[in-house]
Amino acid sequence: MTTILDPTDERVPVRRNLAPRPEELSGTVAFLDISKPRGDKLIDRLVARLSDEAPGVTVKRYAKPTFAKPAPQELLHEIKEDSDFVIEALAD
């Protein structure tokens, strides 16, 4: 059982079982910047780290037009079609 910290409310941490992890990572990873300040800096660091540890992984970067609204359906569809995994970057 793993504790997941929710950035919107940490008074009662969520407890969930993690999905099984593969031995090694391969495929295409999408990074979605939600367009909050410094989210791009977080993604830059994550991409660099992933490139060092999983050189066979392809990285694609996406950004929402604004953090104030959900991602457009067209963007979500593009990410789904082009990627095997998604990492969404929240930062301030």
C-alpha positions in Angstrom: 0.0 0.0 0.0 1.4 3.4 -1.0 0.5 6.8 0.2 -0.2 9.3 -2.6 0.0 13.0 -1.6 -2.7 15.1 -3.3 -1.5 18.6 -3.9 -5.1 19.9 -3.4 -5.7 18.5 0.1 -3.2 16.6 2.2 -5.2 16.5 5.5 -6.0 12.9 4.8 -3.5 11.2 2.4 -5.0 8.8 -0.1 -3.8 5.2 0.2 -3.7 3.1 -2.9 -2.0 0.0 -4.3 0.4 0.8 -7.1 -0.1 -0.9 -10.5 2.6 -3.4 -11.4 5.8 -1.8 -12.8 7.6 -3.2 -15.8 11.3 -4.3 -15.5 12.3 -1.6 -17.9 10.6 1.3 -19.6 10.2 1.5 -23.3 7.8 3.3 -25.7 6.7 6.9 -25.9 6.2 9.1 -22.8 4.1 12.2 -23.1 4.8 15.1 -20.8 1.7 17.4 -20.4 2.5 20.9 -19.1 -0.7 22.3 -17.7 0.6 25.8 -18.2 1.2 26.8 -14.6 4.3 28.8 -13.8 7.5 26.8 -13.8 5.8 23.6 -15.0 8.1 23.7 -18.0 11.1 23.7 -15.6 9.8 20.6 -13.9 9.3 18.9 -17.3 12.8 19.9 -18.3 14.3 18.1 -15.3 12.1 15.0 -15.7 13.0 14.7 -19.4 16.7 15.0 -18.6 16.4 12.3 -15.8 14.4 10.0 -18.0 16.9 10.4 -20.9 19.7 9.4 -18.5 17.9 6.4 -17.1 15.9 5.1 -20.0 17.7 6.1 -23.3 15.4 4.0 -25.4 12.3 6.0 -24.5 10.9 8.5 -26.9 9.6 11.8 -25.3 6.9 14.0 -26.6 5.9 17.3 -25.0 2.5 18.9 -24.9 1.0 21.9 -23.2 -2.6 23.0 -22.3 -3.5 26.4 -23.6 -4.4 27.5 -20.0 -4.3 25.9 -16.5 -7.7 27.4 -15.8 -9.6 25.0 -18.0 -9.4 21.3 -18.8 -7.3 20.2 -21.7 -9.1 20.3 -25.0 -10.5 17.0 -26.2 -8.4 17.2 -29.4 -5.2 17.5 -27.3 -6.2 14.6 -25.1 -6.9 12.5 -28.2 -3.5 13.4 -29.8 -1.7 12.4 -26.6 -3.7 9.1 -26.4 -2.9 8.2 -30.0 0.8 9.1 -29.8 1.9 7.9 -26.4 2.2 4.9 -24.1 2.5 6.8 -20.9 1.6 10.3 -19.7 3.2 12.5 -17.0 1.3 15.7 -16.1 3.4 18.5 -14.7 2.0 20.7 -11.9 4.2 23.4 -10.5 4.1 27.0 -9.1 
